[in-house]
């Protein structure tokens, strides 16, 4: 394997041209032999150390999407002009932006920080939050709220006990210090995530439509200003999951970890500084410094512009001595932004930064050339066509093949599993499921988050979706939910992705909001495995086709590959985030039932005998096989429309979707969240076990005032939505009575539901 030939002499482009045979550490930096050969062909010489560093990080899976790009194009192919009508910025931008009415635009995105969070749980999760927040800032928006979708190995495993508390503390520590409410997310445990947890962070922000900013460097002579924190040695090689040895050999310095180190207080000031700059119209283009640091920011700004760029790297403020050009370009030090500013506005720009005590430095300018040129103390260390770095990396058509085991998995039906049949068995099963780590209350986690800071949180976890007010004068707000049942995706990637979409869509509609856009974080194993690529391709097509059917666009997202331990991949986990808009948050629908006696509980949708990939099969029998529940997206759309209409007309007082754990879980959560009793009624013509624990899609439990019951049910019947009476709200009840099955006291339910996570991690 080639090794580094580091010397104290700066490796300039001139020196690179004179020493074509110098061995370079391209393999250690994650570049394949043919990729390295292509770089030499592009440049007409060997790359300098700094150029090699740039190409290695920008051509990594994380930045270039080289194994997924071929399949991701399908999102564009299936997006219609009608779906694009409200889309102001989409795939390829820092975050998607949609027009939500009244002159408001909302931007949102979900990204992964999986591997760093395993290596260093606190900082990995914290900087995951910081990075996604800066993506929202880069669009010109004020960040409003965050959410997190977390997955770990078995809850009682020693390594989970090491990783989970640190991840939760990192999410809480960064978000709380920023003053951003954490309004939702997921917490899932499965053996496949042991050694490879998933930490997916979401942020949503709002702006006036005219305040939208994009990442491009145009206008010859415009200045490039780096502002925010100083650049250090932390995070080098982070995006390519590599340590920084190749850049550090011979320097005599202690190697720092490839996980970034965050400072939320610096980021909080940076947010306010950016908003001030936007308000004064001092920015032409802007880019955050996240994965690949300056390598990404400079190459992407230049590639999206109409000229070239010259950067004087020795002007970059540093917090470590003796950093090389390669290290400065590859550092992923947090809390940094890069802006393109007209010369006439530079003084005003600097004044705003000084006002907020933010370090700002003019490091270069836009040129009339075609290359990104970076100098170091007057010598050229980078001279590249920027698009070859940012957008023209390798694109692989990886082999894909349906796994040979898939037929056996689908044939392994859960039908032969012993089902509870007596009232005592059903009672025991309900208590077992609601106290399991997957279905138990997540209050131990969410109590560490500030869910209501800034005063605009309308709904937050444990509600089905988070709802945030964006306009205090009109009450306009947005709802967001993230969802994925990875067992369903494992059984059928196409249908499983659509089920994840359907659940997130339904959760948003359950709050009374109209779903309008999608983001995603696609977490899979190694792309070199044909079976993994088959899962990925099927999931992408399922999601894209589902969005086309529902008429809502995918605005952007993230792909995270190589999520596996040894040769064992995680369950395929395409986390789907859906954004909805509600014109007045005062009509939002809460999850818990209220205390008005006699309100009717109605079950909307159809319950079928569907237990493939179900929580019951998994937790009670350790079984994963068969087919996932059927998905009917037209029915999901109809259900959403009826929920929104019921919210708008005051016909629904509470609503909770049915998903993991089925009706039993929904009843328990509705009672405990609302702190109000209920009597549930089962259908005499269907097996009680199926009614209580089936995870059929397209179902919601709603509470309807007696005065609105006839009007609401007539609307459902007229529009063809199945419904049945499922019970009645009873404030005098001691908890939950399931007629013909069992009665549960509220304290019994609360102890079972709320004590699990504190016992494991408290």
N, C-alpha and C positions, 0 to 999 in steps of 0.2 A: 504494500500500500504506500502511495506517495506520502512523503512527510514534508512538514513545513521547513522552509529555508529562511527563517526570520533573522534579519540582521538589524543593526542600528541604522542602516541606510534606508531612507524612505524609498519605497518602490513606486517610482513615477512611470508615466506612460512611455517616456523616452527610454527609461531603463528596461521596461517590459519589451519594447521593440528591439532592444539590443541583446536581450538574453532570452531568446525563445525557448531554450531548453531547460530553464529553471523549473525544478520540481515544485508543484503546488498541491496543497492539501484539499483538493476538490472532493475526494471521496469522504474525508472526515467531515466535510461541510455539507454532506448530503446530496452532492451532485453526482449523477451517473456519468460514466465515461463519455457517452455520446452527447450528453448535455454540455460537458466541459468542452468537447470538440466543437459544438455549435457556437459556444461563446467565442472561442478563438476564431471561428469563421466570421462571426458578426463583426468582431473588432479588427480582424486582419492581423492579429498578433495574440500573444498570451495576455490574459488580463493582469492588471496589477493586483496586489493584495486587497486593496480597497474595492476594486471592481469585482473581484472574486467574491468578496464578502457580500456585496450588493446583490449579485446574481444568485448567490446561494440562498439568501433569505427570501428574495422576491420570487424565486422559482420553486420555493418549498410548496408542499400541499396547502399549507395554511394560507399563503398569499396568492398563489397562482391558480389554484383549483385545477391542477393539471390532470388529475384523474377523474374529476367530476364535471369539468366544463362541458364536455361533450353531451352529458345527460342534462345538465342544468339549462341548456338552450331550449329544452322542451317547454319550460315555463313561458318563454317568450313566444313560442310557436302556438301555444294554446290561449294566450291572452288576447282577447278581442278588443276592438276599438271602444266598445261600450264599457268594458272593464277598465280601460285606461282613462275614461273621462275625468275622474276625480284624482287621478294619479299625477302628482307634481314632480316626483322623483322616484325612480324605481331601482331595479337590479343594477348594480355597478356603482351606485353612489354609497356614501358612508352609511346612510340609512334611508328607508323608504319614507316618502312624504305624501299625505293625502289631504285633499280639501274636504273639511268637515262642515262647511257652511258658515254663514255670518262673517266671512272674511278670515276665518281661522283655518290654519293648517296644522296637522298633527304628524309627527315623525316618530317611528318606533322601530326597534330591531332587537333581535335576540342573538347572542353569540356564546361560544364556548370558551371555557378556560379549564379544561379537564386535566390535562397532564400536569400543569403547574400546581393545581390544587391538590394533587396527590403528593407531589414532592414537598411542597411547603403549603399546607392547607390554609393557614390564615392569609398569607400574602397572595397566594394563588387566587383565592376567592375574592379578596379585597380588590386586587388590581383588575380582576375580571369585571367587577362592578365599575371601577374607574374608567376602564377602556370603553365599555358600552355607553357610559354617560358622555364621554368625549365625542363619540360618534354622533350623538344627538346634538351636542353643542356645535359640531362642525356644520350642521345643516342650518344654523341660525336660530335654533330653538332654545327655550328655557327647559331644561329637564324638569319633569313634574313628578315622576314616580319610577320605581324599579320593581322588579319581580325576579324570582329565582326558581329554576327548575333543577332539583337536586336528586341524584341517584347514587346509592352506595351499595356495598356488599351486604351480607346478612347483618341485621341490626345488632346481634349479639357477638359478632366477630371482633376480635381484638383490634384488627386494623381499622374497622369501621369506628370503633371507639377512639382511635387516634385521629382519624381524618375528619369525621363529621363535626365534632365540637369546634375544631379549628376553622372549618369552612363556614359554619354558621356564624361564628364570631367574626370572621373576615367580612362576610356579607353585611352583618350588622354594623361592625365598626366603621366601615367605609361609608355605607349608605346613611347611617345615623349622623355621622359627622358632616356629611354633605347637606343634611336637612331634607333628604328625599324620602317620602314614605314608601315602605315596601308593602305593596298591596296584594300580592298573590304569588302563586307558584305551585310547586309540587315537591313531595318528598317520597321517594320510592326506594325499596330495598330489594335486591336480588343478587344471588350468588354470582351472576355474570359480571357484576360491577366490582367485585372484590379485586383490589389492585388497580382498578381503573374507574374511579368515580366520575360521574358527569356533573359538572358545575356550569349550567347555562344561565346567563344573566340577561335580563331584558330591561330596557329603559324606554320610556315614552315621554315626549316633550311636545310643546305647543308653541306656535308663533303666528303672527299675522302672515297672510299669504305673500305679501310683498317683501317680507323679511327673509325669504328663502335664500340660502347661500349654497354654492356648490364648490367642489374642489377643482380649480383649474388656475393655471398661471398664464395670463394673457397680458399683452401690452408691453412692448419693448421699453425697457428702462424702469418698469415697475419693480419695487423692492421686495425682497423675500425676508420676512422678519420672523425669527424664532422667538417665541415668548413662553414663559412658564418656568418650570423647574430647570435646574442645571442638568447636564448630561453626565451620567456616571457609568460604572462598569456593570451595574445590575441589569439582568435581562438579556445579556448578549447571547444570541443564538436561540432565544426563547421560542420564536415561532417555528423553528425547524427542529425543536426538541433536542438541541445539541448543547453541550457545555461549551465554554469559550476557550478551551485549551489551545486551539489552533491559533487564536489571536494573542494568547498570553504567553506562549512559550518564550523563554528567554528574557522576560520583562522583570522577573524577580518579584512580581506582585502576587499576593494571595489571590487565587481564583475566586470570584464571586459567583453566587448561584445564578442559573439561567432564569430563575423566577424573579420577576420584577418586584420592587419594593415601593409601596404606595404611600402617599401623604395626602389624606383626604382634605386636610385644611388648606393645603396649597391648591387643590382642585376646586374647592369651594370658592376661593378668591378668583381663580381662573374663570369659573363660570360667570361671575359677576363682571369681570373684566371683558370677557367676550361679548356679553349682552350690551355692555356700554359701548364697545367698539361698533357693534351692529347698529345700535340706535343712532350713532353719529355717522353712519354710512362711511366708515373708514376702511372697509375691507373689500377687495375685488374678488378674491378667492381664499379659501381656508381649508386646511387639512389638519386633522389631529395626528399626533405621533403615537401610534399603538404598535401593533406587530410590525417588525422590521424597522421601526424608528425612522431616522432621517433617510434611510435608503428608500423606504416606502413614500414618505412625504414628498421628497424632492422629485423622485422619478414619476410619481403619479400626478403631481401638480404640473410638471413639465409635459408629460405625455398628454394631458387633457388640455393643454394650452395651444397657442398658435405660434410658438417660437421655441427657442432654447432657454437654457438657464445656466447661470454661472454662480457657483457657491464657493465662498472662501471659508473652508472648514476650520481654519485656525481661529476664526472669530467665535465659534460656538462656546458658550460658557460651560466650563467643566467643573465637576466636583471630585475628580481624581487626577492625580499627576501622571504625566507620561503616557496618556492615552494615544494610541495610534489612530490614523485615519480609518482603518477597518473597524476598530472598536467603536469609534464615535458614530460611524454610519450604522453600525449594527445594534448599538445600545437601545434597549427598550425602556429606558428610564421613563417614569410616568409623569403625568401632569405637564405635558408639553404640547404646544400648537404651533403651526406654521401658517403665516398669512402672506398674501400678496397685496401690496399696498402701493398706491400711486405716490410718486415722489412728493407731490404737493401736500399729501396727507400724512407723511411720515412723522413730522413733529407732533401733530395732533394725536397720532397713534401712540407715540412714545409717552405723551403726556397722560393719556388714559392709563397706560400700563403703570406709569409712575404713581398715579393716583391710587391704584390698587396694590402698589408695592409688588408688581410682577416684573421680573427680569425680562427685558426685551432687547434683542440684538439684531441689527441689520447684517445678514450673513450673505447677501448676494442680490442678484437682479435677473429679470427676464431679459433675454437677448434676442437678436434677430436671426440667430443661427438655428440649427436643427438638433444640436447635441446638448446633453447635460454635462457640463464641465465643472469639476470640483478641484479646487487647488488647496494646497497645504503649504503655508509659508512661501507662497509664490510659485511652487512647483505643481504641475498637473498630476493628480493621482487618479482621477476618473475622467474619461472622455467617452461617453456612450450615447447611442440613440436611446432616448428615454423610454420609448414604447417597447423596445426590446427587453427592457428590465421590467417594466410595469405591466405590460399587456400581451407581450408576444413570447411568453414562456412556452415550454413544451406542452402539448396537448396529447394525452394518451388515450387510446382506445383499448382500455384494459379488457382482457378476456372475461366474459361472464358466463356463468352456467348455473342452472337450477341445481341446488345441492342434491346429491344422490340420496340423501336421507329425507328429503322433503316429502316424498310419497308416504314413507312410513310414519312421519310425524302427523300428516293429515289423516292417515288411516287409524291412528291411535285415538279413537273417540273417547270422550269422557262418559259415554252412556253406561259403561259397565261399572263405574265407580258407585260405591254404596251411598245412597242418599238418605238423609234423615227423613223420617216419616211420622214419628209420634210427636205430640206437642213438646214433650221433654227434650227430644232430640233436636227439634227445631229451635227451641229456646237455647239449648247449649251451643248450637251452631252459630246463632246470632251473636251471643256473647263472645264466642271464640273469635269471630271475624272482626267485630268492632274493636276488640282489644289487641288485634294484631298490629305490628308496627306500621304496615302499609295503610290500614284503615283507621288507626287510632288518631285522636286529636293531635294536631301539629302545633298546639299552643306552646309547647316547650321551645319550639323553634321560633315561632312568630312573636312570642313575647319578648324576644331579644331584639326585634326590629321595632322601630318607631313607625307605626302604620298611619299615624294621623298628624304628623308634623306638617306645618304650613296651613292646616285647617281646610284643605280642599278634598280630603279623602271622604268619599261618600259610602263606598263599600270596600272592604278588604277581607283577606283570608280570616275566617273560614267560609266566606261567601263564595259563590260559584265563580265570580269574576271580580276584579278590582275595578272600582269606578272612581274617577277623578273629575272634579269640576274644573273647566278651563276658562270659563267666563263667569265672573261673579255677578255681572249685571243681568245676564239672561239665564244663567243656570245651565248653559250648554256644557256637556261633559263627554268623556269617553270611557269605555270599558275595555278591559283587556284580560285575556285568559290564555294560559299555556297548558297543553295537554298532550299525552301520548301513553298508550298502553302498549309497551314493547312486546308483551306476549302475543297480542293480536298481530303485530307486525311480523313477528317471527313465524307465526302460522301462515300468514298470507301478507307479504309486504305491500302489495297494491291495496288490498282491502283494509289492511291495518292502518295504513297512512290515511285513508279516507275516514276511518273511524276516529282517528286522532283529530282530523279536521272537523268532523261532525261534532265531536264532544266540545272542542274549543268554541266552535260556532254556537252550539246550543248553550254553553255556559254564558256567553256574552248576551245572547237573546234572553236568557233567564233573568238577567238584571233589568231588562226593559230596553236595552240598546239594540240598534240595528247593525249587524256585522257588515264591515265595509272593506277590510283588507287583511292580508296574511303576511306574517314573517315566519321564518323557520330556522331551526338549528338541527342539522342532519348528522347524527352521531352514529358512526358505523365502525366496523373492524378494519382490517388492512385491505386496501384496494388491490393489492397483489393477489388476493384470494378471489377466484372467480365466483365463489358462492356469495361472498360479501358484495361484490359488484352486481350480482343478480339481485340481491336484496335492495341495494341502493337504486338501481335502475327502475325496479318495479315500484318502489316507494315514491320516487320522484314522479313517475307517470301517474300513480294513484293520486298524489296530492295535486298535481297540475290539472288532471282531468276533473277532480273533485271541485277545485276552485272555478274551473270553467263552467261546470254545471251550476254552481251556486252564484256565479257572476261576480266573484270578488277576486282581485288580483293578488298575486304574490309580489310583494314590494321589495324583497331582498331577504338576506339571511346569511347562513354560515354553514360550512361543511367541516366536520371534524372526523378525520379518518384515524386509523391505527389505534382505535380504542379496544385494546385486548391485552390479555395477560398471557405471555407465551404465544401458543398457537390458538388459544381460546378467545374468540371474539365476544364482545358484549352482545346482548340481545339488540337487534337493530332498533334504534331509538330516534326517529324523526320527531323532535319536539315542535309542535305547531302552536304559534301564537296568533290569535285573532283579535283584531281591533274593531270596536263598535262605537257608534256615536249615539248619544241620547240628547234630545233638544232641551230637556229640563231635568236635572238630576233629582228634583223633588219628587218626581214620579218613578224613581228607581224602585225595583222590587227587591225586598230583603229576602234572605234565605230562611230565617227562622220564623215560625208562625207566631202571631200575636196573641193577645189575651182576650180577644173578642169571642165570647162563647157562641157556639153553634155554627161557626164558619165551616164551610164544606171543604173537605179534601178531595180533589179530583186527580186521577191518574190519567195523563194525556199520553197517547201512543199505545202500542201493542206489546204485550209480554209474550215471548216465545220460549220454548225449551232450548236455550242456547247457552252452553257451558264450556265450549272450547276456549281455552285461555282465561277462564274466569278466575276470580279471586278465590272462590270456594274450591275449585279443583286444585288450584296452586297451593293454597295454604293448608287445606285439610288433607289432601292426598298427594301433594308434591307432583302433580300431574300437569304436563303441558303437551297437548296434542289435540287433533281434530281441526275444526274450522272455527274462525272467529265469528261473532254475531254478524248477521246481514246488515248492510248499510243502505239506506234509502235517502239519498240527498234531497230529492224533491220533497219527501216527507219532512226532512229536517228544515228545509226552507219554509214550508207551510207552518210547521210548529213555531219557528222563529217569528213569522209574521203574526201569528195569533198571540204569542206572548207580548210582542211589542204593542199590538192593538189593545190587549187587555191592560197593559200598563198605561197606555195613553188615555184609556177611557175609565180608569179607576176600577176595573173589574177583578184585579188580582191583588191580594194583600201579601202573599208570600209565594215563593217558587224555589224549587231545588231540583236540579237535574238528577237522573238516575244513571249511574255509571258503575264504578267499582263497588261491589257489594250489593248492588241492586236496590230494590225497594226497601229492604230491611235497613240498610245503611242510611238511605235517604230519610226514612222515618225517624231513626234515632237522632241524626244530626239536626233535622228540622225541629224536633222537640227540645233538644238540649241547647241549641243555639238560640231558639226563641224563648227558652225557659217557660214553656207552656205545655200542658199535657194534650194528648190526642188519643182517640179511639180509632183504630184502623179496621177496615172491613175487607176481607178477601173474597174473591169470586168463587162461588160454590162449584163452578164447572171446571176449575183448573187446579192442579196440584198445588197445595200451599207452598211446598219447597220451591217450585218453579216461580211462583208469584213473588216470593220473598228474595230469592238469591240469583235469579236470571239477570244477565247483564245485556239484555237486548237494547239496541240503540234507539234513539228517537223518542225518549220518554222523559217527562217532567212531572213532578208532583206539585200541584198548586193548591193554595188556599184561597177560597173565593167567599166574599161576604154573602150571607143568605139573600140579601136584596139583589145581588148580581148573578146568582147561580143560574137562573133560567136564561137570562140574556147571554151569558158566557157559553153555556152548553149549547144553546141554539146556534151560536156563531160557529162553534166547533163542528156541530152536525152539518150545518149548511156548507161548510168548507171541506167536509170529508175527513176530519181529524177524529180518529177513535178516542173515546174517553169512557171512563167509568167512575162511579162514586167510590172513593177509597177510604172514606172515614169522615170524622168530624173533630174540630178543635174543641178541647174540653179543659178550660183553665182550672177546673176543680180536680182533674185527674192527677193521681200521684206520679204519673210518668207516661208510659206508653202501654196501651192495651191493644193487642192484636187479637181480635175476636176469634175464638175457636183454637187459638194457639197458646198464648201466654200473656201475662201481665208483668210489666217491668216497672219497678219504682225508679223515680228520677235519679236518686242517689246511686242505685245499683248500676244504672246505665252510665252515669257520669264517672263513677269509679272505674268501670271497665274501659270507657273511652278515653279518659284523660290521664290515667296513671302509667300507661305503658312507656312512653318516651322518657318521662322523668326517672322512672325506675332504671332504664337502660343507660341514660346519659347524665342524669341530674347529680 
